[in-house]
Amino acid sequence: MTNNPADAMREFAKDCALEIYLDGKAMQDDGRVRLDISFEELLELRAALSAVAEDTARLDWLDQVNTRTNDRAGTSYGWKFDINHNRAALTDHNLPALHVRAAIDEARFKSAPVKQEGK
């Protein structure tokens, strides 16, 4: 660890280095492509990845709570996201048993506007 801010930023950037595996001609011999992005872009990408990780943890936690409740009660309920004229609600008393991601996706797809031909 360094006390020099410039060196600390370089170490941070090195620690956050990104390597992407692609199936295209842009690959190097070892199959990796280095990204040429600014430090600010790297920080934005790191924040976005952190947000994704937090959302993943939230959804995993909901499924874990539901699993423990089902185990304790001897039930097999899953999640449902219900949207009606009065409210939107995520409930855990649904059969068939859906994981939270599937319940949310089901509601998203059902509520998506239908595209009309030619528009």
Contact map, one row per residue, 1 for C-alpha under 8 A:
11100001000000000000000000000000000000000000000000000000000000000000000000000000000000000000000000000000000000000000000
11111011000000000000000000000000000000000000000000000000000000000000000000000000000000000000000000000000000000000000000
11111011000000000000000000000000000000000000000000000000000000000000000000000000000000000000000000000000000000000000000
01111111000000000000000000000000000000000000000000000000000000000000000000000000000000000000000000000000000000000000000
01111111100000000000000000000000000000000000000000000000000000000000000000000000000000000000000000000000000000000000000
00011111110000000000000000000000000000000000000000000000000000000000000000000000000000000000000000000000000000000000000
01111111111000000000000000000000000000000000000000000000000000000000000000000000000000000000000000000000000000000000000
11111111111100000000000000000000000000000000000000000000000000000000000000000000000000000000000000000000000000000000000
00001111111110000000000000000000000000000000000000000000000000000000000000000000000000000000000000000000000000000000000
00000111111111000000000000000000000000000000000000000000000000000000000000000000000000000000000000000000000000000000000
00000011111111100000000000000000000000000000000000000000000000000000000000000000000000000000000000000000000000000000000
00000001111111110000000000000000000000000000000000000000000000000000000000000000000000000000000000000000000000000000000
00000000111111111000000000000000000000100100000000000000000000000000000000000000000000000000000000000000000000000000000
00000000011111111000000000000000000000000000000000000000000000000000000000000000000000000000000000000000000000000000000
00000000001111111000000000000000000000000000000000000000000000000000000000000000000000000000000000000000000000000000000
00000000000111111100000000000000000000000100010000000000000000000000000000000000000000000000000000000000000000000000000
00000000000011111110000000000000000000000000000000000000000000000000000000000000000000000000000000000000000000000000000
00000000000000011111000000000000011000000000000000000000000000000000000000000000000000000000000000000000000000000000000
00000000000000001111100000000001111000000000000000000000000000000000000000000000000000000000000000000000000000000000000
00000000000000000111110000000001111000000000000000000000000000000000000000000000000000000000000000000000000000000000000
00000000000000000011111000100011100000000000000000000000000000000000000000000000000000000000000000000000000000000000000
00000000000000000001111101100011100000000000000000000000000000000000000000000000000000000000000000000000000000000000000
00000000000000000000111110100000000000000000000000000000000000000000000000000000000000000000000000000000000000000000000
00000000000000000000011111100000000000000000000000000000000000000000000000000000000000000000000000000000000000000000000
00000000000000000000001111100000000000000000000000000000000000000000000000000000000000000000000000000000000000000000000
00000000000000000000010111110000100000000000000000000000000000000000000000000000000000000000000000000000000000000000000
00000000000000000000111111111111100000000000000000000000000000000000000000000000000000000000000000000000000000000000000
00000000000000000000000001111111100000000000000000000000000000000000000000000000000000000000000000000000000000000000000
00000000000000000000000000111111000000000000000000000000000000000000000000000000000000000000000000000000000000000000000
00000000000000000000000000111111000000000000000000000000000000000000000000000000000000000000000000000000000000000000000
00000000000000000000110000111111100000000000000000000000000000000000000000000000000000000000000000000000000000000000000
00000000000000000011110000111111110000000000000000000000000000000000000000000000000000000000000000000000000000000000000
00000000000000000011110001110011111000000000000000000000000000000000000000000000000000000000000000000000000000000000000
00000000000000000111000000000001111100000000000000000000000000000000000000000000000000000000000000000000000000000000000
00000000000000000111000000000000111110000000000000000000000000000000000000000000000000000000000000000000000000000000000
00000000000000000000000000000000011111000000000000000000000000000000000000000000000000000000000000000000000000000000000
00000000000000000000000000000000001111101100000000000000000000000000000000000000000000000000000000000000000000000000000
00000000000000000000000000000000000111111100000000000000000000000000000000000000000000000000000000000000000000000000000
00000000000010000000000000000000000011111110000000000000000000000000000000000000000000000000000000000000000000000000000
00000000000000000000000000000000000001111111000000000000000000000000000000000000000000000000000000000000000000000000000
00000000000000000000000000000000000011111111100000000000000000000000000000000000000000000000000000000000000000000000000
00000000000010010000000000000000000011111111110000000000000000000000000000000000000000000000000000000000000000000000000
00000000000000000000000000000000000000111111111000000000000000000000000000000000000000000000000000000000000000000000000
00000000000000000000000000000000000000011111111100000000000000000000000000000000000000000000000000000000000000000000000
00000000000000000000000000000000000000001111111110000000000000000000000000000000000000000000000000000000000000000000000
00000000000000010000000000000000000000000111111111000000000000000000000000000000000000000000000000000000000000000000000
00000000000000000000000000000000000000000011111111100000000000000000000000000000000000000000000000000000000000000000000
00000000000000000000000000000000000000000001111111110000000000000000000000000000000000000000000000000000000000000000000
00000000000000000000000000000000000000000000111111111000000000000000000000000000000000000000000000000000000000000000000
00000000000000000000000000000000000000000000011111111100000000000000000000000000000000000000000000000000000000000000000
00000000000000000000000000000000000000000000001111111110000000000000000000000000000000000000000000000000000000000000000
00000000000000000000000000000000000000000000000111111111000000000000000000000000000000000000000000000000000000000000000
00000000000000000000000000000000000000000000000011111111100000000000000000000000000000000000000000000000000000000000000
00000000000000000000000000000000000000000000000001111111110000000000000000000000000000000000000000000000000000000000000
00000000000000000000000000000000000000000000000000111111111000000000000000000000000000000000000000000000000000000000000
00000000000000000000000000000000000000000000000000011111111100000000000000000000000000000000000000000000000000000000000
00000000000000000000000000000000000000000000000000001111111110000000000000000000000000000000000000000000000000000000000
00000000000000000000000000000000000000000000000000000111111111000000000000000000000000000000000000000000000000000000000
00000000000000000000000000000000000000000000000000000011111111100000000000000000000000000000000000011000000000000000000
00000000000000000000000000000000000000000000000000000001111111110000000000000000000000000000000000000000000000000000000
00000000000000000000000000000000000000000000000000000000111111111000000000000000000000000000000000000000000000000000000
00000000000000000000000000000000000000000000000000000000011111111100000000000000000000000000000000010000000000000000000
00000000000000000000000000000000000000000000000000000000001111111110000000000000000000000000000000110000000000000000000
00000000000000000000000000000000000000000000000000000000000111111111000000000000000000000000000000000000000000000000000
00000000000000000000000000000000000000000000000000000000000011111111100000000000000000000000000000000000000000000000000
00000000000000000000000000000000000000000000000000000000000001111111110000001100000000000001000000000000000000000000000
00000000000000000000000000000000000000000000000000000000000000111111111000000000000000000000000000000000000000000000000
00000000000000000000000000000000000000000000000000000000000000011111111100000000000000000000000000000000000000000000000
00000000000000000000000000000000000000000000000000000000000000001111111110100000000000000000000000000000000000000000000
00000000000000000000000000000000000000000000000000000000000000000111111111111000000000000000000000000000000000000000000
00000000000000000000000000000000000000000000000000000000000000000011111111100000000000000000000000000000000000000000000
00000000000000000000000000000000000000000000000000000000000000000001111111100000000000000000000000000000000000000000000
00000000000000000000000000000000000000000000000000000000000000000000111111100000000000000000000000000000000000000000000
00000000000000000000000000000000000000000000000000000000000000000000011111110000000000000000000000000000000000000000000
00000000000000000000000000000000000000000000000000000000000000000000111111111000000000000000000000000000000000000000000
00000000000000000000000000000000000000000000000000000000000000000000010001111100000000000000001010000000000000000000000
00000000000000000000000000000000000000000000000000000000000000000100010000111110000000000001111111000000000000000000000
00000000000000000000000000000000000000000000000000000000000000000100000000011111000000000001111111110000000000000000000
00000000000000000000000000000000000000000000000000000000000000000000000000001111100000000111110011110010000000000000000
00000000000000000000000000000000000000000000000000000000000000000000000000000111110000000111110001010011000000000000000
00000000000000000000000000000000000000000000000000000000000000000000000000000011111000011110000000000011011000000000000
00000000000000000000000000000000000000000000000000000000000000000000000000000001111100111110000000000000001000000000000
00000000000000000000000000000000000000000000000000000000000000000000000000000000111111111000000000000000001000000000000
00000000000000000000000000000000000000000000000000000000000000000000000000000000011111110000000000000000000000000000000
00000000000000000000000000000000000000000000000000000000000000000000000000000000001111100000000000000000000000000000000
00000000000000000000000000000000000000000000000000000000000000000000000000000000001111110000000000000000000000000000000
00000000000000000000000000000000000000000000000000000000000000000000000000000000011111111000000000000000000000000000000
00000000000000000000000000000000000000000000000000000000000000000000000000000000111101111100000000000000000000000000000
00000000000000000000000000000000000000000000000000000000000000000000000000000000111000111110000000000000000000000000000
00000000000000000000000000000000000000000000000000000000000000000000000000000011110000011111000000000000000000000000000
00000000000000000000000000000000000000000000000000000000000000000000000000000011110000001111110000000000000000000000000
00000000000000000000000000000000000000000000000000000000000000000100000000001111000000000111110000000000000000000000000
00000000000000000000000000000000000000000000000000000000000000000000000000001111000000000011111000000000000000000000000
00000000000000000000000000000000000000000000000000000000000000000000000000001111000000000011111111000000000000000000000
00000000000000000000000000000000000000000000000000000000000000000000000000011100000000000000111111000000000000000000000
00000000000000000000000000000000000000000000000000000000000000000000000000001100000000000000011111000000000000000000000
00000000000000000000000000000000000000000000000000000000000000000000000000011110000000000000011111100000000000000000000
00000000000000000000000000000000000000000000000000000000000000000000000000001111000000000000011111111110000000000000000
00000000000000000000000000000000000000000000000000000000000000100000000000000110000000000000000011111110000000000000000
00000000000000000000000000000000000000000000000000000000001001100000000000000111000000000000000001111111000000000000000
00000000000000000000000000000000000000000000000000000000001000000000000000000000000000000000000001111111100000000000000
00000000000000000000000000000000000000000000000000000000000000000000000000000000000000000000000001111111110000000000000
00000000000000000000000000000000000000000000000000000000000000000000000000000011100000000000000001111111111000000000000
00000000000000000000000000000000000000000000000000000000000000000000000000000001100000000000000000011111111100000000000
00000000000000000000000000000000000000000000000000000000000000000000000000000000000000000000000000001111111110000000000
00000000000000000000000000000000000000000000000000000000000000000000000000000000100000000000000000000111111111000000000
00000000000000000000000000000000000000000000000000000000000000000000000000000000111000000000000000000011111111100000000
00000000000000000000000000000000000000000000000000000000000000000000000000000000000000000000000000000001111111110000000
00000000000000000000000000000000000000000000000000000000000000000000000000000000000000000000000000000000111111110000000
00000000000000000000000000000000000000000000000000000000000000000000000000000000000000000000000000000000011111110000000
00000000000000000000000000000000000000000000000000000000000000000000000000000000000000000000000000000000001111111000000
00000000000000000000000000000000000000000000000000000000000000000000000000000000000000000000000000000000000111111100000
00000000000000000000000000000000000000000000000000000000000000000000000000000000000000000000000000000000000000111110000
00000000000000000000000000000000000000000000000000000000000000000000000000000000000000000000000000000000000000011111000
00000000000000000000000000000000000000000000000000000000000000000000000000000000000000000000000000000000000000001111101
00000000000000000000000000000000000000000000000000000000000000000000000000000000000000000000000000000000000000000111111
00000000000000000000000000000000000000000000000000000000000000000000000000000000000000000000000000000000000000000011111
00000000000000000000000000000000000000000000000000000000000000000000000000000000000000000000000000000000000000000001111
00000000000000000000000000000000000000000000000000000000000000000000000000000000000000000000000000000000000000000011111
